[in-house]
Amino acid sequence: MKRWLFALSLLAGVAPQALLAQQAGPASAAGDRGVKPDVAPAPPEDDAGEGDDPEIVVTGHQAPRGAAVGDVQPDVQFSRGTIRAFGINSMSELLQELAPQIRSAQGRGGEQTVILLNGRRTTGLSEVRDIPAEAISRAEILPEEVALKYGYPADQRVVNIVLRKRFHALIAEAGDRLSTDGGRNAVDPGLVYLDIKHDRRVNIAVQYQHADALLESERSLPPFAPRRPYDLVGNVTALTPSGEIDPALGALAGQAVTIAGAPTIAASRPLALGDFVAGANRANVTDTTPYRTLLPSSERGSINASYSRNVFGNVAATLNGRLEASDDVALLGLPRTKLTLPEGSAFSPFANDVAVYRYADTAPLTRRTKDLDGHLGLTLNSHAGTWQWSLSGIWDHTEERTRMVGRIDPAAIDAGLAAHDPTVNPFGTFDPALLLAQMPDTTRLIDNTGGVDAMINGSPLHLPAGKVLTSLRLGATWSALDGQAVRGGVTQISAASRSDTSGQLSIDVPITSRRNNVMAALGTLSLNANVAVHRLSDLGTLWTFGYGLVWSPVQPLRIIASMTEEDGAPSLVQIGAPVLTTPNARLFDFAQGESAEVSRIEGGNAALVADNRHVFKVGATWKPGWGGGLSLTANYVHARTRDAVAALAVTPALEAAFPDRFVRDAAGMLTRFDARPVNVARDSREELRWGVNWLKAIGGTGAATGRVPGLRKNTNRLSFALYHTWRLRHDVRLRAGLPVLDLLHGDTLAMTGGDPRHEIEAQAGFARDGLGLRLSANWRGATAVRGGGASDLAFGDLATANLRLFANLGQQTALARAHPWLDGVKLTLAVDNLFNARPRVTGAQGATPYVYQPVLLDPLGRTIRFSLRKTF
């Protein structure tokens, strides 16, 4: 409770006392006329050319074209000119640009932003992602509570995109991205067609991407020296862990010898005991970096098409289809063999049986992953008086197939050694006939989802303070997942299916109103409540209850408070994905305090159960009239989840809670790690996130000049955004009776360390006459992990910056007059990770463990992308 009071006091500080003075004067004109206050008018539809439009201001007389339903106004609005000043090319790039502002802390993580188009529901992100930025008239960011009015859960921010009434263009773009450290090049040509004529819209996009593989050898990485000492020449150990190889060898070396690197002459002649003295207690180490990829080679292609028009009079029908395919190839290192060299062999000078660790001198292990994704969606939107309704249907199909080749079976070599075959030298080149290739390891995942959804919202009655708004959604989805994994010739089948019949009802009731002069001294206040039910075929009935308020005590200030109690089901992929085994996976073993190579298991867990999440939020938005385009927001969120779904890391706490997920040999070395998701008893989080957004237009719009149609003078644009996340608490209890893990003070559930206390995201930009720059910077604080003595790790803070320069050549007056063909040409130069900053991790002794080498955590570092874009 103290933390909530603390957060409320901070939020109250967002609105200084000067705000109250603004109410001393007469009521606003909007309030006197009885129209909707705090509403921004739609910018003029200047579709004749590429001119600018005035900034959206808070004055309006009625809801602008394409506004979202309800009385909750946007946190931030972006005009067409401001969006062009971002230098982005498409709707998907706009969402990336707005990522710091549309992040939500009310969900479990990974929830997609709700995308509205002209204030209406869409078939999904694929319908809008390829819309060119030039076709956007304005964009609005709204709080999570608005999602309820469209039938979505209140755990996703809402972005409303309003398109221009008329737009017609064919756009070609080609880009090339490379790392300044070398080793990887990526090209991404594409073609987009968009035609908008009022209620009719046609959008077709074809895209292709290719990226080269990045090998470990193309970065400054030292050879990896695992405790299980595989090597191309060979290393010898005793059969028992940490045992002495041969007392006679120890006598020659003057010390007990537990490991000995084979000499390079081992392949040419039988060896004497003295040949191993030089390598006593020194393992041979093979540089495997040429056989492992940091990033796989990648090929991707997609076609995405949408068609929208009115049918049956005023029913807006939209059909969207997308097909996307990808092909990735990764190298996983050399295949490994552990051989038993018997006493008395012509190749053994030892008095007892020993073990020989060898890499096979063959092609590296290779994993190929092919994905095929298809989406089909149909949405109908319409209105009747004050009521709006929508009906949608979707079908999604996903196929993922992996195939790993290169594993070998050493049984024939071991048999030859046991038989003392003089042609089988454990230190020499193996006869290809003895290297029996194992059957490829394969996985296959096929996921199909279909569903229908109906939603209606409107006002069933009118109270003195305003309209009561209700929203009702009914839906049904069917999902089926089929998986198959083949390893070592053994087939394992997994499957899961689910039907989900659901409904959601929300209601907003106005209590006071400045506009309607109902208890106007209290400002404008409305209460809301919602209930949702999901009947799942595999997990039973899940409920969601929520309630809250929206209060504007003075016109520039809005306060939102909400409480949600929600049951949540794990996804079918989390439950039924096939088992995928990655050999030679490198990770940090906190129990041993070292980097290790293990078999990593991934896939679904059929034992997962539904969680229960309780979320309290209080937030404020302040838009001072004297600040122009200034807005400040702050949100405090407290979330507690029982039976939360979590991934695993190799920490002592997680191993104690889930011992069956860890397999170690007799020496305590980790050999197998099962990282499939689990339920943990409780996960509690508290955070305060506040931000400032400032948009400023300088200058005015001039008349058309020159010979280029639609050429105009542009308003200069300044923009700035800063968001700070302050995590107040994050603790996890893995199982009842176990200690609570504090992820802010030394505990972790991830290989990347604990949660940073503070994170900052900042953006700034300036644009003038088609020329512009955007600078973004991210910073996260340092964290530490208490692994126990030698396993303690310190994760340093990290600051990165990205720079984008762009030039719309057609907006350069003199240049466009001289060369009209430059109209529509745009050049962009983007530098990501401008200062080539990489994460820094140090152990208790000040050294960096192998798996935390900076180039492993961030293989690319600084990248530069140049693109050429032409609008026809």
N, C-alpha and C positions, 0 to 999 in steps of 0.2 A: 504493500500500500504506500509505503514511503517513497518508493521509486516512482509510482504513478503520480503522487503529489509533486515530486521533483520534476517529472516530465511536464506536468501541467503548468508549473510555474515557468519553465523555460518557454513553453508555447505561448503563455500569456505575455511573455516578454517580447514576442514578435510584434505585438501591437502596442506601441508607446502611447502615452497619455495624449499625445497630440491628436491621435485618431478621434478621441471623444470630442475634441473641440470642433471637429468637422460637422458634428450633429447640431451645433448650436444655431446654425443658420436655418433658412427655410428648407422645406422638403425639396428633394430633387424634382426636376421637371417631369422625369419619368414617373415618379410617385404621384405627382399631382394629376397626371393624365390617366393614371390607372393602367399603365402598360408595364411590361416585364422589365425590371431594372437590371443593371449590370450585364446587359446583353450587347455584344458587338455586332454592328451591322455588317452584312456581307460586303466585301470589296467590290468595286465596279467590275463588270465583266468586260474587260478590255481585250477581247479575243481577236481583234483585228491585227494586232502585232505582238511584239515581244516586250511591250512597255511594262512599266512598273505600276504598282497600285499603292494607294495610301496605306499607312499602318492602320490596323484595326484599333479602334478606340472604344472606351467604355461609355457609350452614350445612348445607344439605340432605342428605337421605337417599337420594334417587334423582333421575334426570333429570326435570325438570319437564315437564308436558304441553306438547307442541309444540316441544321443544328441538331444535336442530340436531344432526345426527349427528356423532360423533367426540368426542375428548377436549379439543378446543380451546375454551376457555370464552370468552364474550363479553368484549369490551373494556369495554363499557358496557351496562347494562340499565336500562330505564325501565319503571316500574310504570304501571298505569292512571291512578293519581292524578297522577303526574308528567306524563304525556302530557296530561291535562286541564289541568294547570297551565301548559302551553305556550300555551294559548289558541288552538290550531290546530283546524281543522274536519274535515280529511280526511287520508287517507294521503298524498296528494301534497303537502299542506302540511307534514306531518311530515317527509317527505324533504327539503323545502326548509329546514326548521328544523335538520335534522341535517347539512346540506351540509358545514359545516366538519369534521365528525367522520367523514364517510364518503368523503372525498376520498382517492383513491389516486394515488400517484406511480409505481406499477409498470407503468402502461399507457402507451399512446401519446398518450392524451388523448381525452376524449369517451366513454370506456367507461361504459355504464350500470351502476348498482349491481345486484348480484344480489339479487332479492327472493324470500324464502321466506315461505310462509304456513303457520303451524303446523308449521314444520320441514320442509315439503315444497316441491318445485319448483312454479312457477306457469307459466301460459301467457304471462306477461310483465307489464309494468307496468300495462297497461290493465286487467288483471283486478283489481288491488287499488287503483288510484289514487283511486277514488271511495268507498272504504270510509270511513264516518264515524269520527272519532276516538273517539267514545263506545263504539264496538264493539271497540276494541283493548284486550286484557287486558294485554299487555306488548310491548315492543319490545327487540330486542337488536342490537347492532352487533358484527360478528365480522370478523376479519382476512381478508386475501385468500386465505390458505391453505385456508380452509374452502370456498371456491368449488370447489377441486379435488375435494372429496368429493361434489359434486353435478354433476360433469362440465363445469364451466366453467373457463376459463383463470384462472391465479392473478394477474390484473391488475385485479380488481374487488373492492371491499369487499362484504360480505354484510350485509343487514339481514333479520332474522327477525321477522315479525309474528305474534303469537299472538292469535287472536280469542276473544272471550267465547263460551261455549257456547250462550247464548241472547241474542237481541237482535232487536227488532222496532221499526222507526221509519220514518216518512215525514218528510223534512226539506226545508224550503223555505228558500232563502236568496237575498237580493238585495243587491248591493253597488254602490257608486258611487265611482270613483276620479277625482280631478282634480289637476291641477298647480297649485301656488300661484302659479306664474308665468303661469297662464292658458293658453288656447288649446287645451286637450285635456281631454275628459271621456270616461270609460269606464265602462260599466255591464255587470254580469255576473250576471243572475239564473240560478238553477238549482234543480233538484228531484232529490232522491236518495231511493230506497227501498231498504231493507235488511231482510231477514228471515233470522235464523239460528236454527236448531233442531238443535243438535248437528251431525250430518253433512250437513244440508241448508242451503244458502245461496242466496238470491236477491238480486241487487243490480242495480238499474237507475238510471242517472243521465242526466239531460237537462240540457244546459248551453248557454247562449248568451252571447256577448260582442259588444259594439259599442264601438268607439273612434273618436273624431273625428280627422280629419286635423290635423296641426300644421304650419302654414306657417312658412317662414323669417321672413316679415314679422311674425310674432307673437313674435319674439324680437329683442333689440337687436343686430342684425347690420348692419355697414356694407355698402354695395354692393360686390360683387366686381369687381375691375378686372383682367381677364386680360390677358396680353401680346398675345393676338389680340383686338383691341379691338372686339368686337361691341357695337352700341348701337342703340336704336330710331330715333334721328335719323340716325346714320351717322358713321363715321370713315374718313378717307382715308389711305392709305399708298402707297408705291411698290410696283411689282410685285415687285421684288427685295427680300429681307429687309433691313431696316435701311437701305435706300437713301433718297436724298433725293427728295422728291416732285417738286419743280420748283425749279431755281435762282432763277427769278424770284420765287417765293414766299419763298425764303430771303432774297433781297435786301430784300423788303418787311418781313420779320420781323426782320431783322438777325442771323439765325442760320440754319444749315442746318435744314430742317424734315423730319423723318422720319415724323411723324404729325400730322394736323390734324383736330380735331373739326368736323363740319359745323355751321353756324349753324342755328338753329331756323327761319329764314326760307327755308331751302333748299327747303321743300315748296311755297312760294308763287310763286317767280319764279326765273329763271336766275340763277346766282351769278357774281360777279366774283372775281378773284384776291384782292382786298383783303378779301373777306368771310371768308376763312380765316385772316387774320392773328391775330384774337383767339383762335382755337383752335390756334395753331401750337404743336406739341409738347405739346399738352394734349388727351388723348382725352376724348370724351364717355363718360360712364359711366351705364348704365341700372340702376336698382334692380330686379333680377329676383327679389327675395325673395318677392313675392306670387305668383310662378309656380313656386315650388319647395317641396316638403314636406320637413320634417325627419323626420316620422313619417307614414306613410300612414294613410288611413282604413281601418278594418278591421271586418269582420263574420265571426264564427265561430260555428258551431253543431255540437254533437256529441250522440250518443246512445251509451251504453256499457252493456252488459248482461252479467251473469255468472250462471250457474246451476251449482250444485254439489250433488252428493248421492252416496251410496254405491250402487254397483251390484255385482251378483254377490257379494253378501256384504260384504266389507271393502275393496272397490276404490272409492276416492274419484275420481269423475269430475267434471271441471269444463269447462264450455263457456263461452267468452267471445267476444263480438262487439262491435266498435266501428266506428262510421261518423262521420267528422268532415269538415266542409267549411269553407273559408275564402275570403274575397274581399277583397283589398287593392287600393287605388288610390293611386298615387303620382304627383306632378307633378315633372317633371325639367327645368323651365325653358322658355324660349322657343326655337323653331326658329331656326337661324342661316343666313345667306346671305353668301357672299363673291362680290361682283360685280366685273366688269371694266368700268370706265368709259373708253370709247375717246377718244383725242384727237379734237377737232373736234366732239364732242357738244355740243348746245345747253345741256346741264347741266354741262359741264366747262370751267373756265377754264384748265386746265392744258395745258402744251405737249407732254404725252406721256400714254400710257395710265397709269391709276392703278387701285388696288383700293379698293373701298368695302365696309366691313364693316357689316352690318345685322342686327338682330333682326327677324324677321317679326312684324308686329303682328297676331297670330292667337292662337288658343287655345294654351295651353302643351302641351308634350310630356307625354303621359299614359301611364303603364304600369299595366295591370291584371293582377293575378296571382290565379289561381283554383287552389286546391288541393282535392283529394279524397283522403282516406285511409281505407282499410278494413282491418280486422284480424279474423281468425277464428282461434281457438285451442282445442285440445282437449287436456286432460291427464288421464292416469290414474295414480293413485298408490296403492300398496298395500305390504303387508309380509307376510313369511312367516318367523316366528321372528325371528332377528336380522338378516334380510335385508330391504332395502327396494328397491322398483323403481318406475320411472315410465316412461310412454310418452306422448309428446306429438307433436302435429302442428300446424303453423301455416300460415297463408296471409296474406300482406300485399300490399295493392294501393295504389299511390300514383300519383296523376296531378297534374301541375303544368303549368299553361298560363299563358303570359304574352302580352300583346298591347299593343304600343306604337303609339300613333297621334299624329299631329301633325307628322311630318317633311314637309318640302316640297322640291320640285324647282325650283331657280332657273333651269333651262335656258331657259324661255320669257322670263324677264326679261333674261337675258344676250343672248338672240337679239334682243330688242327694242332693247337698248342698242347692240349691234353694228350693227344696221340704222339707227341714229339715229332711232328712232321717237319723235316728239315727245310721245307720250302716256305714255312709260315714263320716269318720273323716279326715278333711283336714291335720291333723298333724300325722295321723297314717299310717299303711300299707294299701295300696289300694288293694281292691279285684281285682285279675287279670281280672275278667270279666268286670270291669269298665275301665281298661286300654286298650282301643280299639286301636290296632295297625293300623297305617295308611298304605295305600298301599306303597310299596317301591317306592322311587324316582329313576328313571333310566334315563340314557342318552345313545344315540347310535350315533356314527359317522362312516360313511363309505365313504372313499375317494378313488377314482380311477383316475389314470392318465396314459395316453398313449401318445406316440409321436414318430416321426421319424425325423431324422436330417441328413443332408448331408453337407460335408465340403470339400473344395479343396483349397490347398495353393501351391504356387510355384512362379516362376519367369517368367513373360511374356516378359521381355526385360532386356538388359544389358547396363548400363551406364558406362562411364569411371571410376566412383568411385565404381562401383560394381553392383550387381543385384538388380533390383526392385522386392520386395517381395509383393505378394498380397495373401489375404485370403478371401474366399467367403463361407458363411454358409447360408443354407436355411433350415427351419424347420417348423414343425407343431405339436402342442400338443393339447390334449383334456383332460379336467378335469371335474369331476362331484363329488359333495359332497352332501350327504344326511344325515341330522341330525334329531334326535327326542329326546325331553325331556319330561318326565312325572313327575309332581310334584303335590302331593295332589290329584291324580286322573285326573289332567288336562293335556292333551297332547298338546305339542307345536312342530310344524314341522318347520324345516329350511332346505333350499336347495340352492345350488349355482352351477353353471356350467360355463365353459369357454372354448372357442376355441381360440388358439393363433397361427396365421400364422406370421412367422417372417423371417427376413433376416438380415445379417450383412456383411459388406464389409470393409476390412482394407487394407491399402497400406503403405509400407515402401520404401522411396526413398533415396538412398545414395547420399550425397552431396560432402563430401571430404573423402579421404582415405589415411592413411599412407601406407597400404599394396600395394595399386595400384599407389601410388605417385601422387595423385590428390589433390593439395593444402595441401600437407602433413604437412606444418607448422601449419595448423589449427587443426591437429589431424584427428580423424575419426568422421564424423558427418552424421547422417541420420535424415530425417523428416518423420513423420507418421501421418496418419489421418484415421478416421474410422467413419462409419455411420451405424446405426441399426434402424430397424423399427419393431414394433410389432402391429399387428392388432388383438385386443381383442374383443371378441363378447360382453362383458359386459361393457367395458370401452373405446372402440374406439381405435384410433390410437395413439401409444406412440412412441416417437422418442428419439434417442440417437445420439449425435454428439461429436466427440473427436479429438484432435490433440496434437502433442507433438514432442519432439526431443530426440535423444540419442546421446550424445557427449562424446568422449574420447579425451580430449586435450592432454594428455600424457598417455602412455600405462597403468600405474597402476590405473588410475583414470577414472571413468565413471560417467557422470551426465545425469539424466533423468528428463525431465520436461513434464508435460501433463496437459491438460484441458479437462474436460468432462462435458457435459450438458445432463442430462438423466431424462426421465420420468420413474417412477416406479410404478407398480401396487401392491396393497395389495394382500396377498395370499388368496386363497379361504377359508382356515381355519380362517383367520382373518375376513372374510366376513360372512361365513355361518356356523361356528361351533355351535352346539346346546348349549342352555343355561344350565350351570351347577351351582347349588346353593350349597354352603357349609355352613351349620349352625354352630354356635359357633366359627366362624373364629375370631382369635384374631389379632388385629392390633392396631397401635398407632393413636389416633385421635388428630391431631395437634390443631384442633379448641378448644377442651376441655382440651388438655394437659394431657391425660390419656390413658391407655390401655383399650380397649373395646372388647366385644364379639358381633359380628354382623353377619348377613347373607351376605356372599360374593357371588356376581354374576360374573360368567365368561362365555365366549363364543364369538361368532362372532358379528360383527356390519355391517349390510347390507348397512349402509349409508356411509361407507368409500369410499374415492375417491383416485385417483392416485396422487402421489407426483411428485415434480420436484426437482432434485438434481444437484447442480453445484459444481464441485470438481476441485481444483487446487492442483497440487503436483509438488514438486521439490525434487529430491533425488540424493545422491552421494554415490558411492562405491569406496573404495580405497584399493588396494591390493599391498602393497609395496613388492618389490622383496626381500629386506633384512629381511622381517618379517616371512619368511617361510610360514606357514599356517595362517598368520594373515590377517584379512579383517575387514574393518571398514565401516559401513553404516550409513547414516543419511537421514531422510525423513521428509519434512515439508508438511503438508496437511491442506488445508482450504476447508471446506465443508459447503454449505448452502442449506438447504432443505425447500421448501415450501410445506405446507400441509403434513408435516411429520406425520407418524403413531406413536402414543405413548400410553403407558399404563398409568394408573392413580394411584395416592396415595391420602391419606386423608389429604390434606393440604388446608389451607384457599384459596390459589391462585387457585388451581384446582377446589375447590368447587364453587368459584365465577365464574369460566369460564364454568363449566359444572354442574349447580345446580341440574339438573334432575337425576344425578347419585348418589345423596346422600339423604337418607331419615332419618329424625330425629323425635323423639317424642316431646311431649309438653315441656319437660324439656331440650330439646336441645341435648339429647343423641342420638348418631348415632345407628340406628337399621338395616340399609341396605346400602350396598355399591356396586355399579355396576362398576366393574373394566374392563369391555370390552374396547377394544382399540378405540381411537378417532384420528381424524386429528387435529393437532395443526398448527397455522398459519405459524410459521417459527422456524427452528432449525439451529443454526450456531455454528460451531466448528472450532477450530484451534489447531493443536498439532505438536510438534516436537518430533520425535522418533529416537534415535541414538543407535548404538550398536557396540560392538566389538566381533569378533569371532576368536579364536586362536586354531589351531590344530597342534600338534607337535608329530612326531614319533622319538623315540630314539632307536638306535640299528638297527640291520639288521635281515634278515631272514636266518636261518640256514638250513642245510640239514636235511632230514628226519632221525630220529633216533628211536631206540627201536623196539619193536615187534608190536606196534599199528600202523595199516596202516594210512598213511597220517600225523603222528605226526611230528610236526615241532617246532622249537624255534620261539617265537613271538616277534615282535617289541613292545617295551613299548610305551604306548600312553598317552599323556597329552592333555586335552581339556579344554577350558574355553570360556564362552559366557556371555556377560553382555549387557542388553538392558534397556534403560531409556526412559520412556514416559513422556514428559513435556507438559501438557495441557495449552495452552496459552489463550484459550477462549472457553466457552460453554454457550450460552444463548438461551433462548426459549421464544417466544411470543405465548401465548396460543390462543388468539383471537385478532383481530384488535381492537385497542382502549384500550387494557389492558396493564399493565406494563410488561416490559421485565424481565424474571426471569434469574438471574445469577447463574448457577449451580456450579460455582467455589467459590461463595461468599455468601453462606447461603441459597440459594433456592434449591429445589429438586423436582424431578418428581417420586421419588421412596421412598419406606419405608426404604431403606438402606442408606439414606443420599445423599449428593451431590456428585459431581465428585472430586476425589482427584487431586490436582495439579500435583503431581509426583507419578510415579510408577516405581519400579525397579525389573527386573527379572534377576537372575544370575544362572549359571550352571558351574560346574567344575567336572572333572573326571580324574581318573588315572587307567590304566589297565596294567597288566604284567603277562605273562604266564598263561592267562586264569583267573586270579584273578583281581577283579576290584572294584572300588567304584565310585558312582555318588552322588553328592550333589547339590541340587537345592534350591534356596531361592527366596522368593518373598516379596516385601515390598510395601505398599501403604501408602500414607500420610494421615494425619488426615483431617477431614471435619467437618463442623458445619452446622446446619440447624436453620434458624431463624423462629421458629414457632410462636413467639410472647409471650414474658414473660415466663410463666411457661412451654410453649411448646418448648422452645429452647433446642436443643440437640447438644451434642458434641460427634462425632464419632472419637475415638482415632485411631492413626496409627496402622498398623498391619504388623508384620513380621512373616513369616512361613518358615520352612526349611524341606526338604525331603531328606532322605538318602537311598541309595540302595547299598547293598553289594552282589556280585555274584561270583560264582566259577564254571568255566568249568573244571570239574575234569579230563576229558580226556586230557586236555592240561598240566596237572601236570605230568612231565616225569616219575619220579620214581613211582608215584602212578599208572599211566596208564600201565607201564610195569608190575607191580605186579598184577594188576587187569584189564585186557583188557576190561571187561564188563563195566567199568566206562567211556569208550569212549562214548561221547555224553550225559553224565549226567551233568546237570547244577542245582545248588542250588542258590536260590535268597532269600535274606532277605531285605524287604523294609519297612522303617519306614516313614510314612507320618505325617506331622505336628510334627516334632521331639521334639519340646519343648512345645507341647500341648498349643499353643497360640490360643486365641479366641478373637473375636472382643469385644471392650469395649465401651459402650455407657452410657453417663451420662446426666441427666437433669439439669435444671437451679439450682436446690437445691442440686446437687451433687449425687442424687440417680439414680439408673438404673431403668427405666420403665420396667414393667413386660415383655412385649413382646420383649424387648431387652436384656433379660438375656443371658449371654454368651453361655450357653448350648442350648438355643433355636436357636441362630444364627449359632452355629456349634455343632450339637448334638454329633458327633463322637469324635471330638478332635483328639488326637494321635491314629493312627492305625498301626498295625504291620501285614505284610503279609509275609508268608513263602511259597515258591513254589518249587516243585520238577519237573524237566523236563528231559525227556529222548528222545534222537533222535536215531531212529533205521535205 
